[in-house]
Amino acid sequence: KQEVTQIPAALSVPEGENLVLNCSFTDSAIYNLQWFRQDPGKGLTSLLLIQSSQREQTSGRLNASLDKSSGRSTLYIAASQPGDSATYLCAVGSPGANNLFFGTGTRLTVIP
Amino acid sequence: DAGITQSPRHKVTETGTPVTLRCHQTENHRYMYWYRQDPGHGLRLIHYSYGVKDTDKGEVSDGYSVSRSKTEDFLLTLESATSSQTSVYFCAISDRGLAGVRELFFGEGSRLTVL
C-alpha cells in the first residue's frame, strides 16, 4: 500500500519568504501526484497536478516538482503572502488502486 | 467553483441511529467519491461511483453503504452510526477515474458527530 508522508506538520514563515513543502511516497510506481490546498472548515482545492512523465508544473507563484525515483515531490511557494496560510496536502495516484493516497498535510502560517 | 453541494453540513446523532449524507453535483461528472478526514490519517476513500448504479468499495468501507440512482446524486449511508464514524466527510467528483484524473473537485464537507 502506498504511504504518503508530509513533513513538517506545521510551518510558520514571515511574509515575503520563499518556502518549500515536502511530500514523500513509498512506491515510485505512480500515475500522478497532486497538490491541494485546504482552508479551515473548507474542502480541498486542487493546485497542481503532475503526471508521472513530468518533472514539474508551475502555476503563478507555485512550482511543484516530482522525482519518482527518490519518491519525493516538493511544492515551492515564492514570495509568500498571508493569504497563502492554509493546509497543503499532497496525494498520489497509483496503478492498480482506483484511489488517491493522501498525506496528512502541512499547515502553513504566513506572518504579516 | 465546481458545483458540489453536500448536505447536511453539520450533524450530531446518537450511536445506533442511521445517517445519510447527500452529495449533489451540477457538473455532470461520471465519477463521484466519498472520503473521510481524520486527524493523523489524512483523507481516506470510503466508496466511489463510476456511473449510475455502479459503485465500489474504497479503503475504509466497513459500516458504510452508498447509492447512486442519478448522475448528480451520491448518497452515503451509515446504517447504525458508531462513535468511530465521527469525522468530516468529503464528497469529490472527477471526469475520469483516479488513475487518469485531470482534476478532483471537492465539496465543503459534512461534519458528523456520533455521541
HADDOCK unambig.tbl for C-alpha pairs under 7 A between the chains (distance, minus, plus):
assign (segid A and resid 31 and name CA) (segid B and resid 99 and name CA) 6.06 0.50 0.50
assign (segid A and resid 42 and name CA) (segid B and resid 108 and name CA) 4.85 0.50 0.50
assign (segid A and resid 42 and name CA) (segid B and resid 109 and name CA) 6.69 0.50 0.50
assign (segid A and resid 43 and name CA) (segid B and resid 106 and name CA) 5.58 0.50 0.50
assign (segid A and resid 43 and name CA) (segid B and resid 107 and name CA) 5.50 0.50 0.50
assign (segid A and resid 43 and name CA) (segid B and resid 108 and name CA) 4.15 0.50 0.50
assign (segid A and resid 43 and name CA) (segid B and resid 109 and name CA) 5.94 0.50 0.50
assign (segid A and resid 44 and name CA) (segid B and resid 106 and name CA) 5.62 0.50 0.50
assign (segid A and resid 45 and name CA) (segid B and resid 105 and name CA) 6.82 0.50 0.50
assign (segid A and resid 45 and name CA) (segid B and resid 106 and name CA) 6.91 0.50 0.50
assign (segid A and resid 46 and name CA) (segid B and resid 103 and name CA) 6.83 0.50 0.50
assign (segid A and resid 46 and name CA) (segid B and resid 104 and name CA) 6.76 0.50 0.50
assign (segid A and resid 93 and name CA) (segid B and resid 98 and name CA) 6.57 0.50 0.50
assign (segid A and resid 93 and name CA) (segid B and resid 99 and name CA) 5.77 0.50 0.50
assign (segid A and resid 94 and name CA) (segid B and resid 99 and name CA) 6.66 0.50 0.50
assign (segid A and resid 95 and name CA) (segid B and resid 99 and name CA) 6.65 0.50 0.50
assign (segid A and resid 98 and name CA) (segid B and resid 97 and name CA) 6.88 0.50 0.50
assign (segid A and resid 98 and name CA) (segid B and resid 98 and name CA) 5.52 0.50 0.50
assign (segid A and resid 98 and name CA) (segid B and resid 99 and name CA) 6.16 0.50 0.50
assign (segid A and resid 99 and name CA) (segid B and resid 45 and name CA) 6.88 0.50 0.50
assign (segid A and resid 99 and name CA) (segid B and resid 98 and name CA) 5.85 0.50 0.50
assign (segid A and resid 100 and name CA) (segid B and resid 98 and name CA) 6.60 0.50 0.50
assign (segid A and resid 102 and name CA) (segid B and resid 42 and name CA) 5.77 0.50 0.50
assign (segid A and resid 102 and name CA) (segid B and resid 43 and name CA) 5.78 0.50 0.50
assign (segid A and resid 103 and name CA) (segid B and resid 42 and name CA) 5.62 0.50 0.50
assign (segid A and resid 104 and name CA) (segid B and resid 40 and name CA) 6.17 0.50 0.50
assign (segid A and resid 104 and name CA) (segid B and resid 41 and name CA) 6.06 0.50 0.50
assign (segid A and resid 104 and name CA) (segid B and resid 42 and name CA) 4.20 0.50 0.50
